[in-house]
Amino acid sequence: MTTAPSVEALPDEDWKNFLFDVLPSQGSWTEDAYLWLTDNTRRMIELSDGYLEVLPMPTDRHQSILILLLLALHQYLDPLGGKVLIAPLRLRLREGKIREPDLLLVKDANDPRRQNRLWTGADFVLEVLSSDRPNRDRKVKRAEYAAAQIPEYWIVDPDEETIEILSLRGKKYRTVATYRRGEDAKAVTLTGFAVSVDTVFDAK
């Protein structure tokens, strides 16, 4: 009796054809299918109304900036009982819309929106711009995070070396300030939190 080859033993082209046969087509991805996929891959992937969006690989500078901001926010939040984490971590903005912000936090670590498999809300999100798709964070995600009623959104631009602070007003964000070198970027909803712009962009 002949044994069929395992999936792992399939040639590359047959493996690709197998995946095309069994995985949903673009526009047809459900949350369950998306969660299964992202549980089983190292790639950062987001879900947008049935479509998968694969995120670019972070650079060394991107990660250095992000870790510095994570540590600064952790030092601020931990004594207050809050929690801050960085990608990859799934955040459901609404049904069918799941993003992976570079950084997200809740002011109360026991917030019920903080769930193990994915979060269902946040008090603050931050994105470090990728040079290949800056408008995705400046326009698309700005609108999505506002619609999800996330009170504060920071856009960190490594090329321009600016930190833009956005605060929710009604259903839209307004820019409170754009900070540059020589200034301290100050949070709106995190009382007393500020970080030196020089320190952020000098991160090694």
C-alpha positions in Angstrom: 0.0 0.0 0.0 1.4 3.4 -1.0 1.4 6.2 1.6 0.6 9.7 0.3 3.4 12.2 0.9 3.1 14.5 3.9 2.4 18.2 3.3 5.9 19.0 4.6 7.3 16.8 1.7 5.5 18.5 -1.1 7.7 20.4 -3.7 7.6 24.1 -3.4 5.2 24.6 -6.4 2.8 21.9 -5.2 2.9 23.4 -1.7 1.9 26.8 -3.1 -0.9 25.2 -5.1 -2.1 23.4 -2.0 -2.2 26.6 0.0 -4.2 28.4 -2.8 -6.7 25.5 -2.7 -7.3 25.4 1.0 -6.9 29.1 2.2 -9.5 31.7 1.6 -9.1 34.1 -1.3 -8.5 37.8 -0.7 -11.7 39.4 0.4 -13.0 36.2 1.9 -11.0 36.0 5.1 -13.0 35.6 8.3 -11.7 36.5 11.8 -11.5 32.8 12.7 -9.4 32.0 9.6 -7.2 35.0 10.2 -6.7 34.1 13.9 -5.7 30.6 12.8 -3.3 31.9 10.3 -1.6 34.4 12.6 -1.4 31.8 15.3 0.7 29.7 12.9 3.1 32.2 11.3 5.8 34.6 12.3 4.8 37.2 9.8 2.9 40.3 11.0 -0.4 40.3 9.2 -3.5 42.4 9.7 -7.2 41.8 8.7 -9.2 44.5 7.0 -12.8 43.4 6.0 -11.8 40.1 4.5 -8.4 41.1 3.1 -5.0 40.3 4.6 -2.4 43.0 4.8 1.2 41.8 5.3 3.3 44.3 7.3 6.9 45.2 6.3 9.7 43.8 8.3 10.8 46.3 11.0 14.3 47.8 10.6 16.9 48.1 13.4 16.1 51.8 13.9 12.4 51.1 14.0 12.9 48.6 16.7 15.4 50.7 18.7 13.0 53.6 18.8 10.1 51.3 19.7 11.9 49.6 22.6 13.0 53.0 24.0 9.4 54.2 24.0 8.2 50.9 25.5 10.6 51.1 28.4 9.7 54.8 29.0 6.0 54.0 29.0 6.4 50.9 31.2 8.4 52.9 33.8 5.5 55.4 33.8 2.6 52.9 33.8 3.8 50.1 36.0 3.5 52.0 39.3 0.0 53.2 38.2 -1.2 49.6 37.4 -1.3 50.0 33.7 0.1 47.7 30.9 2.0 48.5 27.7 3.0 46.0 25.0 4.5 46.1 21.5 3.8 44.3 18.3 3.1 41.6 17.4 -0.2 41.8 19.4 -3.6 41.8 17.7 -6.0 44.6 18.4 -9.6 44.3 17.2 -10.9 47.7 16.3 -14.3 46.3 15.2 -15.7 43.1 13.7 -13.6 42.3 10.6 -10.9 44.9 11.4 -7.8 43.7 13.3 -4.6 45.7 13.4 -1.2 45.3 15.1 -0.1 48.7 16.4 3.6 49.1 17.1 2.7 49.9 20.7 -0.6 49.8 22.6 -1.5 50.3 26.2 -4.3 50.2 28.8 -4.2 52.4 31.9 -5.6 49.5 34.0 -3.8 46.1 33.6 -7.1 44.4 34.6 -9.1 46.1 31.8 -11.4 43.4 30.3 -10.4 44.5 26.8 -7.0 43.1 27.5 -7.5 39.5 26.5 -4.9 36.8 25.9 -5.4 36.1 22.2 -6.1 39.7 21.2 -7.1 43.0 22.7 -10.5 44.4 22.0 -9.6 48.0 22.8 -6.8 50.3 24.0 -6.3 53.7 25.7 -3.3 54.7 23.6 -1.7 53.5 20.4 1.6 54.4 18.7 3.0 53.7 15.2 6.6 54.2 14.0 6.3 55.1 10.4 7.7 52.9 7.7 9.2 54.8 4.9 7.5 52.7 2.2 3.9 53.3 3.4 3.8 56.4 5.6 0.3 57.4 4.6 -1.1 54.1 5.9 -0.4 55.3 9.4 -1.0 59.0 8.8 -4.4 58.6 7.1 -5.9 55.0 7.1 -5.0 54.0 10.6 -5.7 57.5 11.9 -9.3 57.2 10.8 -9.5 53.6 12.0 -8.2 54.3 15.5 -10.4 57.3 15.8 -13.5 55.2 14.8 -12.5 52.7 17.5 -12.5 55.6 20.0 -8.9 55.2 21.1 -8.2 58.5 23.0 -4.6 59.1 22.0 -2.5 58.2 19.0 1.2 59.0 18.5 2.8 59.0 15.0 6.6 58.7 15.3 8.4 59.6 12.1 12.1 58.5 12.0 12.8 60.2 8.7 11.6 63.7 9.7 12.4 63.0 13.4 9.0 64.2 14.6 6.5 62.9 17.1 2.9 63.9 16.3 0.4 63.7 19.2 -3.2 63.2 18.2 -6.1 63.5 20.7 -9.6 62.2 20.0 -12.2 64.9 19.8 -15.7 63.5 19.1 -15.2 61.1 16.2 -12.0 62.4 14.8 -8.4 63.1 16.0 -7.0 66.5 16.1 -3.2 67.2 16.2 -2.3 68.6 19.6 1.3 69.2 18.7 4.2 68.0 16.5 7.4 67.8 18.5 10.9 68.0 17.1 14.5 67.7 18.4 15.2 69.9 21.4 11.6 69.4 22.7 9.9 66.9 25.0 6.9 65.1 23.5 4.1 65.3 26.1 1.1 63.0 26.3 -2.4 64.3 26.5 -4.2 61.5 28.4 -1.2 60.2 30.4 -0.8 62.9 33.0 2.8 63.8 33.5 4.3 61.6 30.8 6.8 63.1 28.5 9.8 61.9 26.5 12.7 63.7 25.0 12.6 63.7 21.2 16.4 63.7 21.0 16.4 60.6 23.2 13.9 58.8 21.0 15.7 59.4 17.8 19.2 58.9 19.2 18.1 55.4 20.4 20.8 52.8 19.6 
